Amino acid sequence: MADDFNESSPSGKPEKLTAAFAIRAATEQFGALIGRTPEAVSGIRALPDGGWSVLVDVLELERIPATTSVMSTYRVDVDATGELFGCERLRRYTRGKTDM
């Protein structure tokens, strides 16, 4: 995982969390927390404290046909060390629906 950080301090501890590591940390921890596998990441932004806010899309209710399955987008926040510190559901939608 050290390769996912931009720099290391003299002590060998990472100083800056990269977006790739933040996505991996957010999806793994969030998936374990809710018991579902995230389907996709639809957004990411850096937080002022060095952490990241990641938008994670999750299948909430599988239906047939798949275009009618219920999906949700969650905002998952990880701190500068990659630890999850907050999450909230932002929206629910059917898989076949597009934003306009």
VOFI-408064 format. One record per atom (N, C-alpha, C): atom name; y, z, x; residue number from 1; residue in one letter; chain. Coordinates in steps of 0.05 Angstrom, whole numbers, padded with zeros to 5 digits. Example, Ala and Ser with C-alpha at 12.3 -4.5 7.8 and 13.67 -1.06 7.14 Angstrom:
{atom N | c2 -00114 | c3 00156 | c1 00264 | n 1 | res a | chain A}
{atom CA | c2 -00090 | c3 00156 | c1 00246 | n 1 | res a | chain A}
{atom C | c2 -00066 | c3 00156 | c1 00264 | n 1 | res a | chain A}
{atom N | c2 -00045 | c3 00142 | c1 00257 | n 2 | res s | chain A}
{atom CA | c2 -00021 | c3 00143 | c1 00273 | n 2 | res s | chain A}
{atom C | c2 00001 | c3 00157 | c1 00258 | n 2 | res s | chain A}
END
This chain:
{atom N | c2 -00024 | c3 00000 | c1 00016 | n 1 | res m | chain A}
{atom CA | c2 00000 | c3 00000 | c1 00000 | n 1 | res m | chain A}
{atom C | c2 00025 | c3 00000 | c1 00017 | n 1 | res m | chain A}
{atom N | c2 00023 | c3 00009 | c1 00041 | n 2 | res a | chain A}
{atom CA | c2 00047 | c3 00010 | c1 00058 | n 2 | res a | chain A}
{atom C | c2 00059 | c3 -00018 | c1 00062 | n 2 | res a | chain A}
{atom N | c2 00043 | c3 -00039 | c1 00060 | n 3 | res d | chain A}
{atom CA | c2 00053 | c3 -00066 | c1 00063 | n 3 | res d | chain A}
{atom C | c2 00071 | c3 -00074 | c1 00040 | n 3 | res d | chain A}
{atom N | c2 00070 | c3 -00059 | c1 00018 | n 4 | res d | chain A}
{atom CA | c2 00087 | c3 -00065 | c1 -00006 | n 4 | res d | chain A}
{atom C | c2 00115 | c3 -00053 | c1 -00004 | n 4 | res d | chain A}
{atom N | c2 00121 | c3 -00039 | c1 00017 | n 5 | res f | chain A}
{atom CA | c2 00147 | c3 -00027 | c1 00021 | n 5 | res f | chain A}
{atom C | c2 00162 | c3 -00044 | c1 00041 | n 5 | res f | chain A}
{atom N | c2 00188 | c3 -00045 | c1 00038 | n 6 | res n | chain A}
{atom CA | c2 00205 | c3 -00061 | c1 00056 | n 6 | res n | chain A}
{atom C | c2 00208 | c3 -00049 | c1 00084 | n 6 | res n | chain A}
{atom N | c2 00210 | c3 -00023 | c1 00086 | n 7 | res e | chain A}
{atom CA | c2 00215 | c3 -00010 | c1 00111 | n 7 | res e | chain A}
{atom C | c2 00200 | c3 00016 | c1 00113 | n 7 | res e | chain A}
{atom N | c2 00196 | c3 00026 | c1 00137 | n 8 | res s | chain A}
{atom CA | c2 00184 | c3 00052 | c1 00141 | n 8 | res s | chain A}
{atom C | c2 00202 | c3 00069 | c1 00158 | n 8 | res s | chain A}
{atom N | c2 00202 | c3 00095 | c1 00152 | n 9 | res s | chain A}
{atom CA | c2 00218 | c3 00114 | c1 00168 | n 9 | res s | chain A}
{atom C | c2 00202 | c3 00120 | c1 00193 | n 9 | res s | chain A}
{atom N | c2 00215 | c3 00134 | c1 00212 | n 10 | res p | chain A}
{atom CA | c2 00200 | c3 00142 | c1 00237 | n 10 | res p | chain A}
{atom C | c2 00175 | c3 00159 | c1 00230 | n 10 | res p | chain A}
{atom N | c2 00175 | c3 00173 | c1 00208 | n 11 | res s | chain A}
{atom CA | c2 00152 | c3 00190 | c1 00201 | n 11 | res s | chain A}
{atom C | c2 00130 | c3 00173 | c1 00189 | n 11 | res s | chain A}
{atom N | c2 00135 | c3 00148 | c1 00184 | n 12 | res g | chain A}
{atom CA | c2 00114 | c3 00130 | c1 00173 | n 12 | res g | chain A}
{atom C | c2 00115 | c3 00129 | c1 00143 | n 12 | res g | chain A}
{atom N | c2 00132 | c3 00145 | c1 00130 | n 13 | res k | chain A}
{atom CA | c2 00134 | c3 00145 | c1 00101 | n 13 | res k | chain A}
{atom C | c2 00152 | c3 00122 | c1 00092 | n 13 | res k | chain A}
{atom N | c2 00144 | c3 00108 | c1 00070 | n 14 | res p | chain A}
{atom CA | c2 00160 | c3 00086 | c1 00061 | n 14 | res p | chain A}
{atom C | c2 00188 | c3 00095 | c1 00051 | n 14 | res p | chain A}
{atom N | c2 00208 | c3 00078 | c1 00056 | n 15 | res e | chain A}
{atom CA | c2 00235 | c3 00085 | c1 00048 | n 15 | res e | chain A}
{atom C | c2 00244 | c3 00070 | c1 00023 | n 15 | res e | chain A}
{atom N | c2 00233 | c3 00046 | c1 00019 | n 16 | res k | chain A}
{atom CA | c2 00243 | c3 00030 | c1 -00004 | n 16 | res k | chain A}
{atom C | c2 00219 | c3 00017 | c1 -00018 | n 16 | res k | chain A}
{atom N | c2 00217 | c3 00022 | c1 -00044 | n 17 | res l | chain A}
{atom CA | c2 00196 | c3 00012 | c1 -00061 | n 17 | res l | chain A}
{atom C | c2 00203 | c3 -00017 | c1 -00068 | n 17 | res l | chain A}
{atom N | c2 00184 | c3 -00035 | c1 -00065 | n 18 | res t | chain A}
{atom CA | c2 00188 | c3 -00063 | c1 -00072 | n 18 | res t | chain A}
{atom C | c2 00182 | c3 -00068 | c1 -00101 | n 18 | res t | chain A}
{atom N | c2 00191 | c3 -00090 | c1 -00112 | n 19 | res a | chain A}
{atom CA | c2 00186 | c3 -00097 | c1 -00139 | n 19 | res a | chain A}
{atom C | c2 00156 | c3 -00101 | c1 -00144 | n 19 | res a | chain A}
{atom N | c2 00142 | c3 -00114 | c1 -00126 | n 20 | res a | chain A}
{atom CA | c2 00113 | c3 -00118 | c1 -00129 | n 20 | res a | chain A}
{atom C | c2 00098 | c3 -00092 | c1 -00131 | n 20 | res a | chain A}
{atom N | c2 00104 | c3 -00073 | c1 -00114 | n 21 | res f | chain A}
{atom CA | c2 00091 | c3 -00047 | c1 -00115 | n 21 | res f | chain A}
{atom C | c2 00098 | c3 -00033 | c1 -00141 | n 21 | res f | chain A}
{atom N | c2 00123 | c3 -00034 | c1 -00149 | n 22 | res a | chain A}
{atom CA | c2 00132 | c3 -00021 | c1 -00174 | n 22 | res a | chain A}
{atom C | c2 00117 | c3 -00032 | c1 -00198 | n 22 | res a | chain A}
{atom N | c2 00113 | c3 -00058 | c1 -00199 | n 23 | res i | chain A}
{atom CA | c2 00098 | c3 -00070 | c1 -00221 | n 23 | res i | chain A}
{atom C | c2 00069 | c3 -00060 | c1 -00221 | n 23 | res i | chain A}
{atom N | c2 00057 | c3 -00060 | c1 -00198 | n 24 | res r | chain A}
{atom CA | c2 00029 | c3 -00051 | c1 -00196 | n 24 | res r | chain A}
{atom C | c2 00027 | c3 -00021 | c1 -00204 | n 24 | res r | chain A}
{atom N | c2 00045 | c3 -00005 | c1 -00193 | n 25 | res a | chain A}
{atom CA | c2 00045 | c3 00024 | c1 -00200 | n 25 | res a | chain A}
{atom C | c2 00049 | c3 00028 | c1 -00229 | n 25 | res a | chain A}
{atom N | c2 00068 | c3 00014 | c1 -00241 | n 26 | res a | chain A}
{atom CA | c2 00075 | c3 00018 | c1 -00269 | n 26 | res a | chain A}
{atom C | c2 00052 | c3 00010 | c1 -00287 | n 26 | res a | chain A}
{atom N | c2 00040 | c3 -00014 | c1 -00282 | n 27 | res t | chain A}
{atom CA | c2 00018 | c3 -00023 | c1 -00300 | n 27 | res t | chain A}
{atom C | c2 -00007 | c3 -00006 | c1 -00297 | n 27 | res t | chain A}
{atom N | c2 -00014 | c3 00002 | c1 -00272 | n 28 | res e | chain A}
{atom CA | c2 -00038 | c3 00019 | c1 -00269 | n 28 | res e | chain A}
{atom C | c2 -00035 | c3 00046 | c1 -00282 | n 28 | res e | chain A}
{atom N | c2 -00012 | c3 00059 | c1 -00277 | n 29 | res q | chain A}
{atom CA | c2 -00008 | c3 00086 | c1 -00288 | n 29 | res q | chain A}
{atom C | c2 -00005 | c3 00085 | c1 -00319 | n 29 | res q | chain A}
{atom N | c2 00010 | c3 00066 | c1 -00328 | n 30 | res f | chain A}
{atom CA | c2 00014 | c3 00063 | c1 -00357 | n 30 | res f | chain A}
{atom C | c2 -00012 | c3 00056 | c1 -00371 | n 30 | res f | chain A}
{atom N | c2 -00027 | c3 00038 | c1 -00360 | n 31 | res g | chain A}
{atom CA | c2 -00053 | c3 00031 | c1 -00372 | n 31 | res g | chain A}
{atom C | c2 -00072 | c3 00055 | c1 -00374 | n 31 | res g | chain A}
{atom N | c2 -00072 | c3 00071 | c1 -00353 | n 32 | res a | chain A}
{atom CA | c2 -00089 | c3 00095 | c1 -00353 | n 32 | res a | chain A}
{atom C | c2 -00079 | c3 00115 | c1 -00374 | n 32 | res a | chain A}
{atom N | c2 -00053 | c3 00117 | c1 -00377 | n 33 | res l | chain A}
{atom CA | c2 -00040 | c3 00136 | c1 -00396 | n 33 | res l | chain A}
{atom C | c2 -00047 | c3 00129 | c1 -00425 | n 33 | res l | chain A}
{atom N | c2 -00044 | c3 00103 | c1 -00432 | n 34 | res i | chain A}
{atom CA | c2 -00048 | c3 00095 | c1 -00460 | n 34 | res i | chain A}
{atom C | c2 -00077 | c3 00085 | c1 -00466 | n 34 | res i | chain A}
{atom N | c2 -00093 | c3 00081 | c1 -00445 | n 35 | res g | chain A}
{atom CA | c2 -00120 | c3 00072 | c1 -00449 | n 35 | res g | chain A}
{atom C | c2 -00123 | c3 00043 | c1 -00456 | n 35 | res g | chain A}
{atom N | c2 -00103 | c3 00027 | c1 -00450 | n 36 | res r | chain A}
{atom CA | c2 -00105 | c3 -00002 | c1 -00455 | n 36 | res r | chain A}
{atom C | c2 -00096 | c3 -00017 | c1 -00429 | n 36 | res r | chain A}
{atom N | c2 -00106 | c3 -00041 | c1 -00426 | n 37 | res t | chain A}
{atom CA | c2 -00099 | c3 -00057 | c1 -00403 | n 37 | res t | chain A}
{atom C | c2 -00074 | c3 -00073 | c1 -00410 | n 37 | res t | chain A}
{atom N | c2 -00053 | c3 -00070 | c1 -00394 | n 38 | res p | chain A}
{atom CA | c2 -00029 | c3 -00086 | c1 -00398 | n 38 | res p | chain A}
{atom C | c2 -00036 | c3 -00116 | c1 -00397 | n 38 | res p | chain A}
{atom N | c2 -00024 | c3 -00132 | c1 -00415 | n 39 | res e | chain A}
{atom CA | c2 -00029 | c3 -00161 | c1 -00415 | n 39 | res e | chain A}
{atom C | c2 -00010 | c3 -00176 | c1 -00396 | n 39 | res e | chain A}
{atom N | c2 00015 | c3 -00167 | c1 -00394 | n 40 | res a | chain A}
{atom CA | c2 00034 | c3 -00181 | c1 -00378 | n 40 | res a | chain A}
{atom C | c2 00058 | c3 -00163 | c1 -00371 | n 40 | res a | chain A}
{atom N | c2 00073 | c3 -00172 | c1 -00352 | n 41 | res v | chain A}
{atom CA | c2 00099 | c3 -00159 | c1 -00345 | n 41 | res v | chain A}
{atom C | c2 00120 | c3 -00180 | c1 -00352 | n 41 | res v | chain A}
{atom N | c2 00138 | c3 -00172 | c1 -00370 | n 42 | res s | chain A}
{atom CA | c2 00159 | c3 -00192 | c1 -00379 | n 42 | res s | chain A}
{atom C | c2 00186 | c3 -00186 | c1 -00368 | n 42 | res s | chain A}
{atom N | c2 00189 | c3 -00165 | c1 -00351 | n 43 | res g | chain A}
{atom CA | c2 00215 | c3 -00160 | c1 -00339 | n 43 | res g | chain A}
{atom C | c2 00213 | c3 -00137 | c1 -00320 | n 43 | res g | chain A}
{atom N | c2 00232 | c3 -00137 | c1 -00301 | n 44 | res i | chain A}
{atom CA | c2 00235 | c3 -00115 | c1 -00282 | n 44 | res i | chain A}
{atom C | c2 00264 | c3 -00113 | c1 -00273 | n 44 | res i | chain A}
{atom N | c2 00273 | c3 -00088 | c1 -00269 | n 45 | res r | chain A}
{atom CA | c2 00300 | c3 -00085 | c1 -00258 | n 45 | res r | chain A}
{atom C | c2 00301 | c3 -00059 | c1 -00241 | n 45 | res r | chain A}
{atom N | c2 00317 | c3 -00060 | c1 -00220 | n 46 | res a | chain A}
{atom CA | c2 00319 | c3 -00037 | c1 -00202 | n 46 | res a | chain A}
{atom C | c2 00337 | c3 -00016 | c1 -00216 | n 46 | res a | chain A}
{atom N | c2 00330 | c3 00009 | c1 -00211 | n 47 | res l | chain A}
{atom CA | c2 00346 | c3 00031 | c1 -00220 | n 47 | res l | chain A}
{atom C | c2 00363 | c3 00042 | c1 -00197 | n 47 | res l | chain A}
{atom N | c2 00386 | c3 00054 | c1 -00203 | n 48 | res p | chain A}
{atom CA | c2 00404 | c3 00063 | c1 -00182 | n 48 | res p | chain A}
{atom C | c2 00392 | c3 00083 | c1 -00162 | n 48 | res p | chain A}
{atom N | c2 00372 | c3 00098 | c1 -00171 | n 49 | res d | chain A}
{atom CA | c2 00360 | c3 00119 | c1 -00153 | n 49 | res d | chain A}
{atom C | c2 00337 | c3 00108 | c1 -00136 | n 49 | res d | chain A}
{atom N | c2 00333 | c3 00082 | c1 -00136 | n 50 | res g | chain A}
{atom CA | c2 00312 | c3 00070 | c1 -00120 | n 50 | res g | chain A}
{atom C | c2 00286 | c3 00064 | c1 -00135 | n 50 | res g | chain A}
{atom N | c2 00285 | c3 00073 | c1 -00160 | n 51 | res g | chain A}
{atom CA | c2 00261 | c3 00068 | c1 -00177 | n 51 | res g | chain A}
{atom C | c2 00264 | c3 00041 | c1 -00190 | n 51 | res g | chain A}
{atom N | c2 00245 | c3 00036 | c1 -00209 | n 52 | res w | chain A}
{atom CA | c2 00245 | c3 00010 | c1 -00223 | n 52 | res w | chain A}
{atom C | c2 00238 | c3 00015 | c1 -00252 | n 52 | res w | chain A}
{atom N | c2 00249 | c3 -00003 | c1 -00269 | n 53 | res s | chain A}
{atom CA | c2 00243 | c3 -00003 | c1 -00297 | n 53 | res s | chain A}
{atom C | c2 00228 | c3 -00029 | c1 -00302 | n 53 | res s | chain A}
{atom N | c2 00203 | c3 -00027 | c1 -00313 | n 54 | res v | chain A}
{atom CA | c2 00186 | c3 -00050 | c1 -00316 | n 54 | res v | chain A}
{atom C | c2 00180 | c3 -00054 | c1 -00346 | n 54 | res v | chain A}
{atom N | c2 00182 | c3 -00078 | c1 -00356 | n 55 | res l | chain A}
{atom CA | c2 00175 | c3 -00084 | c1 -00383 | n 55 | res l | chain A}
{atom C | c2 00146 | c3 -00094 | c1 -00384 | n 55 | res l | chain A}
{atom N | c2 00129 | c3 -00079 | c1 -00398 | n 56 | res v | chain A}
{atom CA | c2 00100 | c3 -00084 | c1 -00398 | n 56 | res v | chain A}
{atom C | c2 00092 | c3 -00092 | c1 -00427 | n 56 | res v | chain A}
{atom N | c2 00078 | c3 -00114 | c1 -00429 | n 57 | res d | chain A}
{atom CA | c2 00068 | c3 -00123 | c1 -00455 | n 57 | res d | chain A}
{atom C | c2 00038 | c3 -00115 | c1 -00458 | n 57 | res d | chain A}
{atom N | c2 00032 | c3 -00103 | c1 -00482 | n 58 | res v | chain A}
{atom CA | c2 00006 | c3 -00092 | c1 -00487 | n 58 | res v | chain A}
{atom C | c2 -00005 | c3 -00102 | c1 -00514 | n 58 | res v | chain A}
{atom N | c2 -00031 | c3 -00108 | c1 -00515 | n 59 | res l | chain A}
{atom CA | c2 -00044 | c3 -00115 | c1 -00540 | n 59 | res l | chain A}
{atom C | c2 -00049 | c3 -00088 | c1 -00555 | n 59 | res l | chain A}
{atom N | c2 -00037 | c3 -00085 | c1 -00578 | n 60 | res e | chain A}
{atom CA | c2 -00041 | c3 -00060 | c1 -00594 | n 60 | res e | chain A}
{atom C | c2 -00062 | c3 -00063 | c1 -00615 | n 60 | res e | chain A}
{atom N | c2 -00064 | c3 -00086 | c1 -00628 | n 61 | res l | chain A}
{atom CA | c2 -00083 | c3 -00090 | c1 -00649 | n 61 | res l | chain A}
{atom C | c2 -00093 | c3 -00118 | c1 -00648 | n 61 | res l | chain A}
{atom N | c2 -00119 | c3 -00121 | c1 -00642 | n 62 | res e | chain A}
{atom CA | c2 -00130 | c3 -00148 | c1 -00640 | n 62 | res e | chain A}
{atom C | c2 -00138 | c3 -00158 | c1 -00667 | n 62 | res e | chain A}
{atom N | c2 -00130 | c3 -00183 | c1 -00673 | n 63 | res r | chain A}
{atom CA | c2 -00136 | c3 -00195 | c1 -00699 | n 63 | res r | chain A}
{atom C | c2 -00147 | c3 -00223 | c1 -00695 | n 63 | res r | chain A}
{atom N | c2 -00159 | c3 -00234 | c1 -00716 | n 64 | res i | chain A}
{atom CA | c2 -00168 | c3 -00262 | c1 -00715 | n 64 | res i | chain A}
{atom C | c2 -00152 | c3 -00277 | c1 -00737 | n 64 | res i | chain A}
{atom N | c2 -00139 | c3 -00299 | c1 -00730 | n 65 | res p | chain A}
{atom CA | c2 -00137 | c3 -00311 | c1 -00703 | n 65 | res p | chain A}
{atom C | c2 -00120 | c3 -00295 | c1 -00685 | n 65 | res p | chain A}
{atom N | c2 -00123 | c3 -00300 | c1 -00659 | n 66 | res a | chain A}
{atom CA | c2 -00109 | c3 -00284 | c1 -00638 | n 66 | res a | chain A}
{atom C | c2 -00079 | c3 -00286 | c1 -00641 | n 66 | res a | chain A}
{atom N | c2 -00069 | c3 -00307 | c1 -00653 | n 67 | res t | chain A}
{atom CA | c2 -00039 | c3 -00310 | c1 -00656 | n 67 | res t | chain A}
{atom C | c2 -00028 | c3 -00289 | c1 -00675 | n 67 | res t | chain A}
{atom N | c2 -00045 | c3 -00276 | c1 -00690 | n 68 | res t | chain A}
{atom CA | c2 -00035 | c3 -00255 | c1 -00708 | n 68 | res t | chain A}
{atom C | c2 -00040 | c3 -00227 | c1 -00697 | n 68 | res t | chain A}
{atom N | c2 -00050 | c3 -00224 | c1 -00672 | n 69 | res s | chain A}
{atom CA | c2 -00053 | c3 -00198 | c1 -00660 | n 69 | res s | chain A}
{atom C | c2 -00026 | c3 -00185 | c1 -00656 | n 69 | res s | chain A}
{atom N | c2 -00026 | c3 -00159 | c1 -00657 | n 70 | res v | chain A}
{atom CA | c2 -00001 | c3 -00143 | c1 -00654 | n 70 | res v | chain A}
{atom C | c2 00002 | c3 -00135 | c1 -00625 | n 70 | res v | chain A}
{atom N | c2 00025 | c3 -00143 | c1 -00614 | n 71 | res m | chain A}
{atom CA | c2 00032 | c3 -00137 | c1 -00586 | n 71 | res m | chain A}
{atom C | c2 00056 | c3 -00117 | c1 -00586 | n 71 | res m | chain A}
{atom N | c2 00059 | c3 -00104 | c1 -00564 | n 72 | res s | chain A}
{atom CA | c2 00082 | c3 -00086 | c1 -00560 | n 72 | res s | chain A}
{atom C | c2 00093 | c3 -00090 | c1 -00532 | n 72 | res s | chain A}
{atom N | c2 00119 | c3 -00086 | c1 -00530 | n 73 | res t | chain A}
{atom CA | c2 00132 | c3 -00085 | c1 -00504 | n 73 | res t | chain A}
{atom C | c2 00142 | c3 -00057 | c1 -00499 | n 73 | res t | chain A}
{atom N | c2 00134 | c3 -00046 | c1 -00476 | n 74 | res y | chain A}
{atom CA | c2 00142 | c3 -00019 | c1 -00468 | n 74 | res y | chain A}
{atom C | c2 00160 | c3 -00021 | c1 -00443 | n 74 | res y | chain A}
{atom N | c2 00179 | c3 -00003 | c1 -00441 | n 75 | res r | chain A}
{atom CA | c2 00194 | c3 00000 | c1 -00416 | n 75 | res r | chain A}
{atom C | c2 00181 | c3 00023 | c1 -00402 | n 75 | res r | chain A}
{atom N | c2 00171 | c3 00018 | c1 -00377 | n 76 | res v | chain A}
{atom CA | c2 00158 | c3 00037 | c1 -00361 | n 76 | res v | chain A}
{atom C | c2 00175 | c3 00042 | c1 -00336 | n 76 | res v | chain A}
{atom N | c2 00183 | c3 00066 | c1 -00331 | n 77 | res d | chain A}
{atom CA | c2 00200 | c3 00073 | c1 -00308 | n 77 | res d | chain A}
{atom C | c2 00184 | c3 00087 | c1 -00287 | n 77 | res d | chain A}
{atom N | c2 00186 | c3 00077 | c1 -00262 | n 78 | res v | chain A}
{atom CA | c2 00174 | c3 00090 | c1 -00239 | n 78 | res v | chain A}
{atom C | c2 00196 | c3 00098 | c1 -00220 | n 78 | res v | chain A}
{atom N | c2 00192 | c3 00121 | c1 -00207 | n 79 | res d | chain A}
{atom CA | c2 00212 | c3 00131 | c1 -00188 | n 79 | res d | chain A}
{atom C | c2 00209 | c3 00117 | c1 -00161 | n 79 | res d | chain A}
{atom N | c2 00225 | c3 00125 | c1 -00142 | n 80 | res a | chain A}
{atom CA | c2 00226 | c3 00112 | c1 -00116 | n 80 | res a | chain A}
{atom C | c2 00200 | c3 00114 | c1 -00100 | n 80 | res a | chain A}
{atom N | c2 00182 | c3 00132 | c1 -00109 | n 81 | res t | chain A}
{atom CA | c2 00156 | c3 00135 | c1 -00096 | n 81 | res t | chain A}
{atom C | c2 00134 | c3 00121 | c1 -00111 | n 81 | res t | chain A}
{atom N | c2 00140 | c3 00109 | c1 -00134 | n 82 | res g | chain A}
{atom CA | c2 00120 | c3 00094 | c1 -00149 | n 82 | res g | chain A}
{atom C | c2 00107 | c3 00111 | c1 -00171 | n 82 | res g | chain A}
{atom N | c2 00117 | c3 00135 | c1 -00176 | n 83 | res e | chain A}
{atom CA | c2 00105 | c3 00152 | c1 -00196 | n 83 | res e | chain A}
{atom C | c2 00119 | c3 00147 | c1 -00223 | n 83 | res e | chain A}
{atom N | c2 00103 | c3 00144 | c1 -00244 | n 84 | res l | chain A}
{atom CA | c2 00113 | c3 00140 | c1 -00271 | n 84 | res l | chain A}
{atom C | c2 00128 | c3 00165 | c1 -00280 | n 84 | res l | chain A}
{atom N | c2 00153 | c3 00161 | c1 -00290 | n 85 | res f | chain A}
{atom CA | c2 00168 | c3 00184 | c1 -00300 | n 85 | res f | chain A}
{atom C | c2 00178 | c3 00180 | c1 -00328 | n 85 | res f | chain A}
{atom N | c2 00174 | c3 00157 | c1 -00340 | n 86 | res g | chain A}
{atom CA | c2 00182 | c3 00153 | c1 -00367 | n 86 | res g | chain A}
{atom C | c2 00172 | c3 00127 | c1 -00378 | n 86 | res g | chain A}
{atom N | c2 00168 | c3 00127 | c1 -00405 | n 87 | res c | chain A}
{atom CA | c2 00160 | c3 00102 | c1 -00418 | n 87 | res c | chain A}
{atom C | c2 00167 | c3 00105 | c1 -00448 | n 87 | res c | chain A}
{atom N | c2 00173 | c3 00082 | c1 -00460 | n 88 | res e | chain A}
{atom CA | c2 00179 | c3 00081 | c1 -00488 | n 88 | res e | chain A}
{atom C | c2 00173 | c3 00053 | c1 -00499 | n 88 | res e | chain A}
{atom N | c2 00164 | c3 00052 | c1 -00524 | n 89 | res r | chain A}
{atom CA | c2 00159 | c3 00026 | c1 -00537 | n 89 | res r | chain A}
{atom C | c2 00185 | c3 00015 | c1 -00546 | n 89 | res r | chain A}
{atom N | c2 00191 | c3 -00010 | c1 -00539 | n 90 | res l | chain A}
{atom CA | c2 00216 | c3 -00023 | c1 -00547 | n 90 | res l | chain A}
{atom C | c2 00213 | c3 -00040 | c1 -00572 | n 90 | res l | chain A}
{atom N | c2 00190 | c3 -00053 | c1 -00575 | n 91 | res r | chain A}
{atom CA | c2 00186 | c3 -00070 | c1 -00598 | n 91 | res r | chain A}
{atom C | c2 00157 | c3 -00076 | c1 -00603 | n 91 | res r | chain A}
{atom N | c2 00151 | c3 -00084 | c1 -00628 | n 92 | res r | chain A}
{atom CA | c2 00124 | c3 -00094 | c1 -00635 | n 92 | res r | chain A}
{atom C | c2 00128 | c3 -00121 | c1 -00647 | n 92 | res r | chain A}
{atom N | c2 00108 | c3 -00139 | c1 -00642 | n 93 | res y | chain A}
{atom CA | c2 00110 | c3 -00166 | c1 -00652 | n 93 | res y | chain A}
{atom C | c2 00083 | c3 -00179 | c1 -00654 | n 93 | res y | chain A}
{atom N | c2 00080 | c3 -00200 | c1 -00668 | n 94 | res t | chain A}
{atom CA | c2 00054 | c3 -00215 | c1 -00668 | n 94 | res t | chain A}
{atom C | c2 00054 | c3 -00234 | c1 -00645 | n 94 | res t | chain A}
{atom N | c2 00030 | c3 -00238 | c1 -00634 | n 95 | res r | chain A}
{atom CA | c2 00027 | c3 -00254 | c1 -00610 | n 95 | res r | chain A}
{atom C | c2 00038 | c3 -00282 | c1 -00613 | n 95 | res r | chain A}
{atom N | c2 00036 | c3 -00294 | c1 -00636 | n 96 | res g | chain A}
{atom CA | c2 00045 | c3 -00321 | c1 -00641 | n 96 | res g | chain A}
{atom C | c2 00074 | c3 -00324 | c1 -00646 | n 96 | res g | chain A}
{atom N | c2 00089 | c3 -00302 | c1 -00647 | n 97 | res k | chain A}
{atom CA | c2 00118 | c3 -00303 | c1 -00653 | n 97 | res k | chain A}
{atom C | c2 00133 | c3 -00308 | c1 -00627 | n 97 | res k | chain A}
{atom N | c2 00154 | c3 -00326 | c1 -00629 | n 98 | res t | chain A}
{atom CA | c2 00171 | c3 -00331 | c1 -00606 | n 98 | res t | chain A}
{atom C | c2 00199 | c3 -00320 | c1 -00612 | n 98 | res t | chain A}
{atom N | c2 00212 | c3 -00311 | c1 -00591 | n 99 | res d | chain A}
{atom CA | c2 00240 | c3 -00302 | c1 -00594 | n 99 | res d | chain A}
{atom C | c2 00258 | c3 -00326 | c1 -00594 | n 99 | res d | chain A}
{atom N | c2 00278 | c3 -00326 | c1 -00610 | n 100 | res m | chain A}
{atom CA | c2 00297 | c3 -00348 | c1 -00611 | n 100 | res m | chain A}
{atom C | c2 00325 | c3 -00337 | c1 -00604 | n 100 | res m | chain A}
END
